[in-house]
């Protein structure tokens, strides 16, 4: 029985205007804010790996039932248009039936606000306790607000605009206060709702404003099978409780973590796998980029060093090119990440998508370049134009007309706000920007950033979904490049496989020691390569053999 004790009429709070259900086409019913889960896992792997735990029997009946109930609630709310909605009214219209259907039948009203570290008290409305025992910590907090409350701007009733003491109601916006509650208390989960949306927050998120959001008008209007599966599978009470062993596969019985904990870990593991694969491809991309620059005769006037009769960058120039290449490639990662999350107008503007986006270049790289087009510069010119847009915004501001006059969507095909900062600062790629970068090299760069690396020659490369990566993974990819140093090979090099690992060694050494390597991937003398720091002894032309190779060779010699 849900405890429905009388609730006081709340003070007026900022409201959101909820659009009619018929007007939300194009919006997503499930919004994965801040990478709460990876999209691929959420919409593809979840059902395959946890079908039995997602209540397949109750999914469709409750879909029809709640869709009808929500429409009735919307009509009931419109009848209250002349009054300020209250939590009592929202409870009667919608919350009671919603949480009854989701299995929250023992919700209790919280009478005492919860503490935070330095942000005051937070009057969370409800909680669910294990076995209805209020002496234990709640399983989940459920913070409910009247229809239309703006969760990102509204404050709790009783908050004060002036400086408040720690024993006063917080003045933080509701959504931020909820995150502070999770940081300070031992509860792991919070459901937050304003009637038209329902958010799931978790303790220990790596970034702020990270949650899984259900937009009810869009959910019921879109009527999408995958969106409904996510909602019904992950927002029911059963998803927060240890699994019932008789309902899941035998191999999962020993894992007593709730479904959400397991799903989050599996999703993170999936993202880490992509990041690890992409980290190796980033090395290939750097090598392809700088190899194309070094090989181009149109760049030779820049170089001061030499190898035989061919002019190449000296050691200092090589280090500068490598440093700038890291900035350049991280720009590409940023754009791929932003486009995958619609932070750039790739979905809203055909002009941007087909002419300026990195996404359209990703589509192009799946086709081979004709030899007569090798030296053209369509890729780099497109990217440099895009970099300029991101740094300065598009359309560029016009002080005479005012920003608002130059950035209206009615006047231009798309709008991009300026992303100021170091990443797109031209000074960070000053030498690189002076270089001719041919299309064959840039195609290889984007190819490596677009498609997975197969584990064997029979496996097909798959297209990366950057929406599956989080900020943590992007940072690890960047940091992975910092352990390398650039050099130009003075002899043919190969990637030899040693104890399951791959190392660059001179081909002659690999042949002498009968190491296993790909004979179709020999890197000739003069190739630009990256190696782990310490791969070459100072002051000599000899190569240092890594410890893994040494151990392998010692073992082999002992057997002879």
C-alpha positions as CSV (number, residue, x, y, z in Angstrom):
1,X,0.0,0.0,0.0
2,X,1.5,3.3,-1.0
3,X,1.5,5.8,1.9
4,X,-0.5,8.7,0.5
5,X,-0.5,11.0,3.6
6,X,-1.9,14.5,3.0
7,X,0.6,16.7,1.3
8,X,0.8,20.5,1.7
9,X,0.1,22.7,-1.3
10,X,3.6,23.6,-2.5
11,X,4.6,27.1,-3.2
12,X,4.7,28.2,-6.8
13,X,7.8,27.0,-8.6
14,X,9.2,27.6,-12.1
15,X,7.2,25.6,-14.6
16,X,8.0,24.1,-18.0
17,X,5.4,24.3,-20.7
18,X,4.7,20.7,-21.6
19,X,3.9,20.4,-25.4
20,X,1.0,18.4,-26.6
21,X,1.9,14.8,-27.2
22,X,1.3,15.3,-31.0
23,X,4.0,17.9,-31.1
24,X,6.9,15.8,-29.8
25,X,7.7,13.8,-32.9
26,X,11.4,13.8,-33.4
27,X,12.2,13.9,-29.7
28,X,13.6,10.8,-28.0
29,X,11.5,9.0,-25.3
30,X,14.7,7.8,-23.7
31,X,17.5,10.3,-23.3
32,X,20.9,9.1,-22.2
33,X,22.2,12.3,-20.6
34,X,26.0,12.4,-20.0
35,X,26.6,8.8,-21.2
36,X,24.8,7.1,-18.3
37,X,25.0,4.0,-20.4
38,X,26.5,3.4,-23.8
39,X,23.8,3.8,-26.5
40,X,24.7,0.5,-28.3
41,X,24.5,-1.4,-25.1
42,X,21.3,0.3,-24.1
43,X,19.4,-0.2,-27.4
44,X,21.0,-3.4,-28.7
45,X,22.8,-5.5,-26.2
46,X,20.5,-5.0,-23.2
47,X,17.6,-7.1,-24.5
48,X,20.0,-9.8,-25.9
49,X,21.8,-10.2,-22.6
50,X,19.0,-9.7,-20.1
51,X,15.8,-10.7,-21.8
52,X,14.5,-12.8,-19.0
53,X,15.0,-10.0,-16.4
54,X,13.1,-7.4,-18.5
55,X,9.6,-8.8,-17.7
56,X,8.7,-9.8,-21.3
57,X,5.3,-11.0,-20.1
58,X,4.3,-7.7,-18.5
59,X,5.9,-5.4,-21.1
60,X,3.1,-5.0,-23.6
61,X,0.1,-5.0,-21.3
62,X,1.6,-2.2,-19.2
63,X,2.7,-0.3,-22.3
64,X,-1.0,0.0,-23.4
65,X,-2.1,0.6,-19.8
66,X,0.3,3.4,-19.0
67,X,-0.1,5.1,-22.4
68,X,-3.8,5.4,-21.7
69,X,-3.2,6.5,-18.1
70,X,-0.8,9.3,-19.1
71,X,-3.1,10.7,-21.7
72,X,-5.9,10.8,-19.1
73,X,-3.4,12.6,-16.7
74,X,-2.7,15.2,-19.4
75,X,-6.3,15.9,-19.9
76,X,-6.8,16.1,-16.1
77,X,-3.9,18.6,-15.9
78,X,-5.3,20.7,-18.6
79,X,-8.5,21.0,-16.6
80,X,-6.4,22.5,-13.8
81,X,-4.9,25.2,-16.2
82,X,-6.3,28.1,-14.1
83,X,-4.6,26.8,-10.9
84,X,-1.0,26.1,-9.9
85,X,-0.5,22.3,-9.9
86,X,0.3,20.7,-6.6
87,X,2.1,17.5,-5.8
88,X,-1.2,16.1,-4.4
89,X,-2.9,16.8,-7.7
90,X,0.0,15.3,-9.7
91,X,-0.1,12.3,-7.4
92,X,-3.7,11.7,-8.0
93,X,-3.5,12.2,-11.8
94,X,-0.4,10.3,-12.6
95,X,2.2,9.3,-10.0
96,X,0.0,6.9,-8.1
97,X,-0.8,4.8,-11.2
98,X,2.7,5.1,-12.6
99,X,4.5,3.8,-9.5
100,X,1.9,1.2,-8.8
101,X,2.6,-0.2,-12.3
102,X,6.4,-0.1,-11.7
103,X,6.1,-2.1,-8.5
104,X,6.8,0.7,-6.0
105,X,3.9,-0.3,-3.7
106,X,5.6,0.6,-0.4
107,X,6.7,4.2,-1.0
108,X,6.9,6.2,2.1
109,X,6.8,9.9,2.6
110,X,10.0,11.4,4.0
111,X,9.3,13.9,6.8
112,X,13.0,14.8,7.4
113,X,15.2,16.5,4.8
114,X,18.4,14.8,3.8
115,X,21.8,16.3,4.5
116,X,24.5,17.2,2.0
117,X,28.2,18.0,2.6
118,X,28.0,21.8,2.1
119,X,24.9,22.5,0.2
120,X,22.1,22.6,2.8
121,X,19.2,20.2,3.4
122,X,17.3,18.6,0.6
123,X,13.6,17.7,1.3
124,X,13.4,14.6,-0.9
125,X,9.7,13.6,-1.0
126,X,9.7,9.7,-0.8
127,X,11.9,6.7,-0.3
128,X,11.5,2.9,-0.6
129,X,12.9,0.8,2.3
130,X,13.9,-2.9,2.3
131,X,11.0,-4.9,3.6
132,X,9.3,-1.7,4.6
133,X,11.8,-1.3,7.5
134,X,12.4,2.4,8.0
135,X,15.3,1.7,10.4
136,X,17.5,0.6,7.4
137,X,18.9,2.8,4.6
138,X,16.4,3.2,1.7
139,X,16.9,1.1,-1.4
140,X,16.0,4.1,-3.5
141,X,15.0,7.7,-3.1
142,X,12.0,8.9,-5.2
143,X,11.8,12.7,-5.4
144,X,8.5,13.8,-6.9
145,X,7.4,17.3,-8.0
146,X,4.3,18.8,-9.4
147,X,3.5,18.6,-13.1
148,X,5.8,20.9,-15.2
149,X,8.3,21.8,-12.5
150,X,11.6,22.9,-14.2
151,X,13.9,20.4,-12.5
152,X,17.1,22.2,-13.7
153,X,16.1,25.7,-12.5
154,X,13.4,25.4,-9.8
155,X,14.4,25.3,-6.1
156,X,12.7,23.5,-3.3
157,X,10.0,25.3,-1.5
158,X,11.5,27.0,1.6
159,X,14.9,27.7,0.0
160,X,16.2,31.2,0.4
161,X,18.0,33.3,-2.2
162,X,20.5,34.7,0.3
163,X,23.4,32.9,1.8
164,X,22.0,30.0,3.8
165,X,23.4,28.0,6.7
166,X,24.1,24.2,6.3
167,X,21.0,23.4,8.4
168,X,18.6,25.3,6.0
169,X,16.9,24.1,2.8
170,X,19.3,24.1,-0.1
171,X,19.2,26.9,-2.6
172,X,20.6,24.6,-5.3
173,X,18.4,23.7,-8.3
174,X,16.5,20.5,-7.7
175,X,18.5,18.4,-10.1
176,X,21.9,19.5,-8.7
177,X,20.7,19.1,-5.1
178,X,19.8,15.4,-5.9
179,X,23.4,14.8,-7.0
180,X,24.7,16.3,-3.8
181,X,22.4,14.0,-1.8
182,X,23.8,11.0,-3.5
183,X,27.4,12.2,-2.9
184,X,26.8,12.6,0.8
185,X,24.5,9.7,1.7
186,X,24.8,5.9,1.2
187,X,21.8,5.5,-1.0
188,X,22.8,4.4,-4.5
189,X,19.8,5.4,-6.6
190,X,17.4,8.3,-7.0
191,X,14.3,8.6,-9.3
192,X,13.4,12.3,-9.9
193,X,10.2,13.4,-11.7
194,X,8.1,16.4,-12.6
195,X,5.3,14.3,-14.0
196,X,6.2,14.6,-17.7
197,X,9.7,13.2,-17.3
198,X,11.4,10.6,-15.0
199,X,15.1,10.7,-14.4
200,X,17.4,8.0,-12.9
201,X,20.5,9.1,-11.1
202,X,23.2,6.8,-9.7
203,X,25.8,7.3,-7.0
204,X,29.4,7.5,-8.2
205,X,28.8,8.9,-11.7
206,X,32.0,10.2,-13.2
207,X,30.5,13.5,-14.4
208,X,27.8,15.9,-13.3
209,X,24.4,15.9,-14.9
210,X,24.6,12.2,-15.8
211,X,21.3,10.4,-15.8
212,X,18.9,8.3,-17.8
213,X,15.7,10.3,-18.7
214,X,12.3,9.2,-19.8
215,X,10.4,11.9,-21.6
216,X,6.8,10.5,-21.3
217,X,5.1,12.6,-24.0
218,X,7.8,11.5,-26.5
219,X,7.9,7.9,-25.2
220,X,4.1,7.4,-25.7
221,X,3.9,9.3,-28.9
222,X,6.9,7.6,-30.6
223,X,5.7,4.2,-29.3
224,X,9.1,2.8,-30.1
225,X,9.8,-0.8,-29.1
226,X,13.4,-0.3,-28.0
227,X,12.6,2.9,-26.0
228,X,9.8,1.1,-24.2
229,X,12.0,-1.9,-23.4
230,X,14.6,0.4,-21.8
231,X,12.0,2.2,-19.7
232,X,10.1,-0.9,-18.6
233,X,13.2,-2.9,-18.1
234,X,15.3,-0.4,-16.1
235,X,12.8,1.7,-14.2
236,X,10.7,-1.0,-12.5
237,X,11.5,-1.8,-8.9
238,X,12.8,-5.2,-9.9
239,X,15.8,-3.6,-11.6
240,X,16.9,-2.2,-8.2
241,X,16.6,-5.4,-6.3
242,X,18.8,-8.6,-6.2
243,X,17.8,-11.0,-8.9
244,X,15.3,-13.7,-8.3
245,X,17.3,-16.9,-9.0
246,X,14.4,-18.8,-10.5
247,X,13.9,-16.2,-13.2
248,X,17.4,-15.9,-14.6
249,X,19.9,-18.1,-16.2
250,X,21.9,-20.4,-13.9
251,X,25.3,-18.7,-14.7
252,X,23.9,-15.4,-13.4
253,X,22.4,-16.7,-10.1
254,X,25.7,-16.3,-8.2
255,X,25.8,-12.6,-9.0
256,X,23.5,-11.0,-6.4
257,X,23.9,-7.5,-7.7
258,X,20.8,-5.8,-9.0
259,X,20.1,-5.6,-12.7
260,X,21.1,-1.9,-12.9
261,X,24.5,-2.5,-11.3
262,X,25.3,-5.3,-13.7
263,X,24.1,-3.4,-16.7
264,X,26.2,-0.4,-15.8
265,X,29.3,-2.5,-15.4
266,X,28.7,-4.3,-18.7
267,X,28.1,-1.1,-20.5
268,X,31.3,0.4,-19.1
269,X,33.2,-2.7,-20.1
270,X,31.8,-2.4,-23.6
271,X,32.9,1.3,-23.8
272,X,36.4,0.4,-22.5
273,X,36.8,-2.3,-25.1
274,X,36.0,0.3,-27.8
275,X,38.4,2.7,-26.3
276,X,41.2,0.2,-26.1
277,X,40.7,-0.7,-29.8
278,X,40.5,2.9,-30.7
279,X,43.7,3.7,-28.8
280,X,45.7,1.4,-31.1
281,X,44.0,3.0,-34.1
282,X,45.0,6.4,-32.9
283,X,48.7,5.4,-33.2
284,X,48.0,4.2,-36.8
285,X,46.2,7.5,-37.5
286,X,49.2,9.6,-36.3
287,X,51.6,7.6,-38.3
288,X,49.4,7.9,-41.5
289,X,49.0,11.6,-41.0
290,X,52.7,12.4,-40.5
291,X,53.8,9.9,-43.1
292,X,51.7,11.7,-45.7
293,X,53.2,15.0,-44.7
294,X,56.8,13.8,-44.8
295,X,56.3,12.0,-48.1
296,X,54.8,15.0,-49.9
297,X,57.4,16.8,-52.0
298,X,55.4,20.0,-51.4
299,X,56.5,20.0,-47.8
300,X,60.2,19.5,-48.2
301,X,61.1,23.1,-48.0
302,X,60.0,23.0,-44.4
303,X,62.6,20.4,-43.3
304,X,66.1,20.9,-42.1
305,X,67.2,17.4,-41.6
306,X,68.1,14.7,-44.1
307,X,68.2,11.0,-44.6
308,X,70.4,10.1,-47.5
309,X,69.3,12.5,-50.3
310,X,65.7,12.8,-49.1
311,X,65.0,15.9,-47.0
312,X,63.0,15.0,-43.8
313,X,62.2,16.8,-40.5
314,X,65.0,16.9,-38.0
315,X,64.5,15.7,-34.5
316,X,63.0,18.9,-33.1
317,X,60.6,19.3,-36.1
318,X,59.6,15.7,-35.7
319,X,58.7,16.2,-32.0
320,X,56.8,19.4,-32.9
321,X,54.9,17.6,-35.7
322,X,54.0,14.8,-33.3
323,X,52.8,17.2,-30.6
324,X,50.6,19.1,-33.1
325,X,49.3,15.8,-34.6
326,X,48.0,14.9,-31.1
327,X,46.1,18.2,-30.9
328,X,44.8,17.7,-34.5
329,X,43.5,14.2,-33.8
330,X,42.0,15.1,-30.5
331,X,40.0,17.8,-32.4
332,X,38.7,15.0,-34.6
333,X,37.7,12.9,-31.5
334,X,35.9,15.9,-30.0
335,X,33.9,16.5,-33.2
336,X,33.1,12.8,-33.6
337,X,31.9,12.7,-30.0
338,X,29.9,16.0,-30.4
339,X,28.3,14.9,-33.7
340,X,27.3,11.5,-32.2
341,X,25.4,13.3,-29.4
342,X,23.8,16.0,-31.7
343,X,25.9,18.7,-30.0
344,X,26.6,19.8,-33.6
345,X,23.8,20.2,-36.2
346,X,24.5,16.9,-38.0
347,X,20.9,15.8,-37.6
348,X,19.2,19.2,-38.0
349,X,20.9,20.6,-41.1
350,X,21.4,18.8,-44.4
351,X,23.9,21.5,-45.4
352,X,26.1,20.9,-42.4
353,X,25.8,17.1,-42.6
354,X,26.6,16.8,-46.3
355,X,29.2,19.5,-46.7
356,X,31.0,20.3,-43.4
357,X,30.5,17.4,-41.0
358,X,33.1,14.9,-40.1
359,X,30.4,12.3,-40.4
360,X,30.2,12.8,-44.2
361,X,34.0,12.4,-44.4
362,X,33.6,9.1,-42.5
363,X,31.2,7.9,-45.2
364,X,33.6,8.9,-47.9
365,X,36.5,6.9,-46.5
366,X,34.7,3.7,-47.1
367,X,35.3,4.2,-50.8
368,X,38.8,4.0,-52.2
369,X,40.4,7.2,-53.7
370,X,41.3,7.1,-57.3
371,X,45.1,7.5,-58.0
372,X,44.5,10.8,-59.8
373,X,42.9,12.2,-56.7
374,X,45.7,11.1,-54.2
375,X,47.2,14.6,-54.0
376,X,44.0,16.6,-53.7
377,X,43.1,18.3,-50.4
378,X,39.3,18.0,-50.0
379,X,39.5,16.3,-46.6
380,X,41.9,18.7,-45.0
381,X,40.2,21.8,-46.4
382,X,36.9,20.6,-45.1
383,X,38.4,20.0,-41.7
384,X,40.1,23.3,-41.5
385,X,36.9,25.0,-42.4
386,X,35.1,23.0,-39.7
387,X,37.8,23.8,-37.1
388,X,37.4,27.5,-37.8
389,X,33.6,27.3,-37.4
390,X,34.1,25.6,-34.0
391,X,36.6,28.1,-32.8
392,X,34.7,31.3,-34.0
393,X,31.2,30.0,-34.3
394,X,29.0,30.1,-37.3
395,X,27.8,32.4,-38.6
396,X,30.6,34.6,-37.3
397,X,29.4,37.3,-34.9
398,X,28.8,40.7,-36.4
399,X,29.3,43.4,-33.8
400,X,27.5,46.0,-35.9
401,X,24.3,43.8,-36.3
402,X,24.6,42.1,-32.9
403,X,25.0,38.4,-32.2
404,X,21.3,37.7,-32.1
405,X,20.8,39.1,-35.6
406,X,23.5,37.0,-37.1
407,X,22.7,33.7,-35.4
408,X,19.0,33.2,-36.1
409,X,18.2,29.9,-37.7
410,X,15.8,31.5,-40.1
411,X,18.7,33.4,-41.7
412,X,21.4,30.7,-42.0
413,X,21.3,27.0,-42.7
414,X,22.8,26.1,-39.3
415,X,24.2,27.6,-36.2
416,X,27.3,26.6,-34.3
417,X,28.3,28.4,-31.0
418,X,32.0,29.3,-30.7
419,X,34.0,26.7,-28.8
420,X,36.8,28.9,-27.4
421,X,39.8,27.4,-25.7
422,X,43.1,25.8,-26.5
423,X,41.8,22.8,-28.6
424,X,41.0,24.8,-31.7
425,X,43.6,27.5,-31.2
426,X,45.5,27.7,-34.5
427,X,48.7,28.3,-32.5
428,X,48.5,24.7,-31.4
429,X,49.0,23.4,-34.9
430,X,51.0,26.2,-36.5
431,X,53.5,23.9,-38.3
432,X,50.9,21.4,-39.3
433,X,48.7,24.1,-40.8
434,X,51.5,25.1,-43.1
435,X,51.8,21.6,-44.5
436,X,50.2,20.1,-47.6
437,X,48.2,17.1,-46.4
438,X,47.1,15.0,-49.3
439,X,43.7,13.2,-49.4
440,X,45.2,9.7,-49.5
441,X,46.8,10.4,-46.1
442,X,43.7,12.1,-44.5
443,X,41.5,9.3,-45.8
444,X,43.7,6.8,-43.9
445,X,43.5,8.9,-40.8
446,X,39.7,9.1,-40.8
447,X,39.5,5.5,-41.8
448,X,41.4,4.5,-38.7
449,X,39.2,6.6,-36.5
450,X,36.0,5.3,-38.0
451,X,36.4,1.5,-38.2
452,X,37.4,-1.1,-35.6
453,X,40.6,-3.2,-36.0
454,X,39.8,-6.8,-36.8
455,X,41.4,-9.5,-34.6
456,X,42.2,-11.7,-37.6
457,X,42.1,-11.4,-41.4
458,X,38.7,-12.9,-41.7
459,X,36.9,-10.5,-39.3
460,X,35.3,-7.5,-40.9
461,X,35.9,-4.0,-39.5
462,X,32.9,-2.4,-37.8
463,X,32.0,1.3,-37.7
464,X,32.7,2.9,-34.3
465,X,29.8,4.5,-32.5
466,X,31.3,7.5,-30.6
467,X,28.1,7.9,-28.7
468,X,29.3,4.7,-26.8
469,X,32.3,6.5,-25.5
470,X,32.4,8.7,-22.4
471,X,34.6,11.5,-21.3
472,X,36.8,9.0,-19.4
473,X,37.4,6.9,-22.4
474,X,38.2,9.9,-24.6
475,X,40.8,11.0,-22.0
476,X,42.4,7.6,-21.9
477,X,42.7,7.5,-25.6
478,X,44.5,10.9,-25.5
479,X,46.8,9.8,-22.6
480,X,47.6,6.6,-24.5
481,X,49.5,8.7,-27.1
482,X,51.7,10.4,-24.6
483,X,53.8,7.3,-23.9
484,X,55.1,7.3,-27.5
485,X,58.0,9.1,-29.2
486,X,58.3,9.8,-32.9
487,X,61.1,8.6,-35.1
488,X,62.0,7.9,-38.7
489,X,63.1,4.3,-39.3
490,X,66.6,3.9,-40.5
491,X,66.0,0.3,-41.6
492,X,63.0,-1.9,-42.4
493,X,60.8,-2.5,-39.4
494,X,58.1,-5.1,-38.6
495,X,55.5,-5.7,-35.9
496,X,56.6,-8.9,-34.3
497,X,54.2,-10.9,-32.1
498,X,55.8,-11.7,-28.7
499,X,53.8,-13.6,-26.0
500,X,50.5,-12.2,-27.4
501,X,51.8,-8.7,-27.6
502,X,53.0,-6.7,-30.7
503,X,56.3,-4.9,-30.8
504,X,58.2,-3.0,-33.5
505,X,61.6,-4.6,-34.2
506,X,64.0,-4.4,-37.2
507,X,63.0,-6.9,-39.8
508,X,66.6,-8.3,-39.9
509,X,66.4,-9.0,-36.2
510,X,63.0,-10.6,-36.5
511,X,64.2,-12.9,-39.3
512,X,67.3,-13.9,-37.4
513,X,65.3,-14.8,-34.3
514,X,62.4,-16.4,-36.4
515,X,59.8,-14.1,-34.8
516,X,56.3,-14.2,-36.1
517,X,55.3,-11.1,-38.1
518,X,53.0,-10.0,-41.0
519,X,55.1,-10.1,-44.1
520,X,52.6,-7.9,-45.9
521,X,53.0,-5.1,-43.3
522,X,56.8,-4.4,-43.5
523,X,57.6,-0.7,-42.8
524,X,60.5,0.3,-45.1
525,X,63.4,2.5,-44.1
526,X,62.3,6.1,-44.0
527,X,58.9,5.3,-42.5
528,X,57.5,7.5,-39.7
529,X,56.8,5.4,-36.7
530,X,55.8,5.8,-33.0
531,X,57.4,3.7,-30.3
532,X,57.2,3.4,-26.6
533,X,59.6,5.7,-24.8
534,X,63.0,4.0,-24.5
535,X,62.7,2.0,-27.6
536,X,66.1,3.3,-28.9
537,X,69.3,3.8,-26.9
538,X,70.6,7.3,-26.6
539,X,73.5,8.2,-28.8
540,X,73.5,5.1,-31.0
541,X,71.6,3.6,-33.9
542,X,70.9,0.3,-32.1
543,X,67.5,-0.7,-30.8
544,X,66.7,-1.6,-27.2
545,X,64.9,-5.0,-27.0
546,X,61.9,-4.7,-24.6
547,X,61.9,-7.0,-21.5
548,X,59.0,-9.1,-22.9
549,X,61.0,-9.9,-26.0
550,X,64.1,-10.7,-23.9
551,X,62.1,-13.1,-21.7
552,X,60.6,-14.8,-24.8
553,X,64.0,-15.2,-26.5
554,X,65.7,-16.6,-23.3
555,X,62.9,-19.1,-23.1
556,X,63.4,-20.1,-26.8
557,X,67.2,-20.4,-26.4
558,X,66.8,-22.6,-23.3
559,X,64.8,-25.1,-25.4
560,X,67.5,-25.5,-28.1
